[in-house]
């Protein structure tokens, strides 16, 4: 429905996110969108990790609890902030239903399992 369309547009850099010139994969295998200057998570260079943008658009600014029930209440930003966790472990599958907020410890612990 409309939510999937909005998520799809978000992944393509639309929806008022600035003029997205394209995308690239970083050395760790995450997709970054370029030219994203107006999103709340956008860095000054405009290169925003797609999975972070999609999760932010899904859950909003926060605070949010870690999905893995460790009890940590998280905000966006910093090493103690929200990490975007892919439920299926696929770094390129950035569908909103596949993304959850995670703390650093839970995110790293799960990444060793894959």
ZIQUIWO-V740479 format. One line per field, one symbol per residue. burial: 1 if it has 9 or more other ideal C-beta (glycine too) atoms within 8 Angstrom, else 0. A space follows every 50 residues. Layout:
# ZIQUIWO-V740479
burial=???
This chain:
# ZIQUIWO-V740479
burial=00000110111010001101001000000111111100101100011111 11111111000101111100000111000011111100101001010110 11110110010000
